[in-house]
């Protein structure tokens, strides 16, 4: 199936839910991204800051760029001038660097706290206690150019649907805790980024608002 038809399929799947489609464009050439754009998608997810920075000027200005992979603090400068959302924030240090770099450009970068919800040690992310420590700190309250809008997590790669759904439910619990404790008066704190090509249906059932899909649109490599 074509890229356009796959995007139409996912837009139909997400219709009637709270979720938006993030097309994971990492490693794909600009001509493929242009096909995605022509098919109507505007949220592109990239894993590497430098790759995103190379692609950015070759796409129209209304693309909403999301960094979904681990971001090293020394790479934040490559994307600070244009990135919409960094979905993979996992430390106060990264928040502070994003704030510093965004200030240089006179703009605000949106961010999601990434939680570790999988049973795989290789996957990264915060614990609830670590997130609480960040959000309760004076250093976080001093930030002016980064605004947190929700949470992100990656479930275990397994065929056990019950386990995956339980992990998504855990992430939803983290979101609800943070919302009630730190963002009760912030309508912008509303994003729950979870679900990919193989498990998006389970994520939707748990209230995902951002579904990250790559291989199901571009095909397996």
ABEGO torsion letter per residue (X at the ends): XBAAAAAAAAAAAABGBABBBBBBABGBBAAAAAAAAAAGBABBBBABAAAAAAAAAABBAABBBBBABBBBAAAAAAAAAABABBAABABAAAAAAAAAAAAAAGBBBBBBBBBBABABAABBEBBAAAAAAAAABAAAAABAABBBAEBBBBBBBBABAAAAAAAAAAAAAAAAAAAAAAAAABAABABBBBEBAAAAAAAAAAGBABBBBAAAAAEBX
